Amino acid sequence: MKIICHLCGNEFEKPDKEVRRQQKEGREYFFCSRSCTGIYANKIRHNTPEDGLKPHQRRTKKIQQLLGEKLSTAKSKLNKLLMFELAKKCNMDSCYRCGEKIDDITDFTIDHKESWLLGDDPAQLFYDMDNIAFSHARCNYEAGTKTFVSNYKNGVKEDMELYVY
């Protein structure tokens, strides 16, 4: 008797006597191989949905649906919000460049007082907490533009092919 596999859809032969016996025992569907039988059994055993996703992918998709954005984006926004609120509580919410108070979180940025790109030890200067301040986004951007950095032209490390612009 020709039967279609319940899992993969392949057509295969099975003796009539065997099919009738299994139907009598209550089986409604058949599998072409042990592999298909095992895959189906694992789906039933672990209650796996038919979406084809691995558990961590399913979790990531669910989180993205709940938050409306990727988890990494949400975490970055939360970290920025926490940093802004703590800066306000510690009275560190004034701009390093212009001295005005930073009122809006969208205008809040971390600023390196001394350009770490142009320093002697960039990695050390990047993580140096004494080199970190907060600035308005526009002030931070202006500080890094070509006209402002033009004074430091000789400081660019050409041997390492490091160019800011």
N, C-alpha and C positions, 0 to 999 in steps of 0.2 A: 504494500500500500504506500502511495506517495503522500508525504506529509510535509508541511512547511514548519520550519523551526520558529518557535515562539519568540526567540530573542533576535536572531540575525536575519530571518526571512528566507534562508536557503531551503530548497526543496530536497528531501532525502527519502530513501526507501526504509520501510520498517515492516516486519512481518505482520499480516492481518491479525493473527492469533495474539501477538504481543500488544497490539494497539487495543484490541477488544478487552484484553485482560486489564490493561492500565486504565481504560475508560470505565470499566466496571468498578475499579478501586477509587474512582473519583477524579482521575487526572483529566483535565480539560485541554491541556496543551503539551507539546512535546519539543525536545531539543535535539539538534543534529549531532552534538558532540558533548563530551564531558566538560569541555571548556565553556560552552554556552550554558550548560547546566550549573556549573560552578559560579559563573558570573551572575546568573539569575538568583541563585541561592544566596549569594553575598548581598545582592540588592535587597532581598526580602529580609535577611538576617539583620542588616545594618540600616534598614529603612532608607535607602539611598534614593533621592529624587531622580527623575529622568532628565535633568538638565545637563548632564555630562560634566559638571564641575567638580573639582576636588573640594573637600571640606573647607580649606582655608580660602579658596576662591569664592565659595558660597558665602562665607562669613564676610569677606571683603565687599562682595556685591551687596549684601544686606546692609552693611554699615554705610556704604555709599548711598543707598536708597534712603536710609534713615536721616543722614546728615545733608543730603543733597549735593555732596561734593566728596572728593577723595579724602580718606582718613589723614593722609600726610598734609593736605591743604588745611584741613580743620585743625590739626595739631599745631601747625605753624601760626594760624590765626589766633588760637588760644594762647600760645606762648607769647605772641606779640601783645595781646590784650593783658595778660598777666604782667608782662614787663612794663607796659604803659601805666597800669594801675599802681604797681609798686614804685615806679618813678615818681608818680604824683604824690603818693604817701610819704616818700622820702624827700620831697621838694627837689627832685632832680629833673623836673619836667620843663626846664628852660633850655632853649637852644644854645648849644656850644658856640655856634657861629655868630648869631645875631643877638643873643641874650634874651629874646622874647619868650614868653611862655608858650608851650606847645599844647594847644587845646584839643586838637582832633587826632584820633589814633591813625587816620589815614595819612597824616602829615608827620608821623613819628618814625624816626629811623635811628639806627645805630650808626655812629660816626667814629671813624678813627681820627684822632687829633693829628697825628703825623701819618702821612701816607705809608702804609705797610709795603706797598708795591715798590716804592723808591728807597726803602730802608736797607741797611746793611744785612740784617737778618730778618727777612720777611715773615717767616713762620713765627718767630719770637714776638715780633712787633704786632702781628695779626691777633695773637691771643693775649697780649699784655693788657691787663685790666686798667692800668694807669693811662693807656692810650685810647680808651673807650669813653665816648660821651654820647649824648643824645642830641639830635638836631632835627629841624624841619626838613622835610624831603627836598624842598627847593634849595635850602641853604647847603645841604649835603651835596646835592647835584652840582650846584654852582662851584663848590669847593673842588670838585673833581673834574671840572671842565678844562678844556685845553688852555684857555686864557689864564686861568688861575694857576695851572700847573706849569705854564711856560717858564716861570721863574726857576723851576727845578729841572729844566731841560738837561742840564749836565749830569743830573743824578740818575737818569735812566740808564739801566745796565744794558748797553748794547751788546756786550760780549755774550750775554745770556739770551739775546734777542727778545727782551722784554719791552714791549711798547704798550703804553696806556691807550693810545688811540690809533 
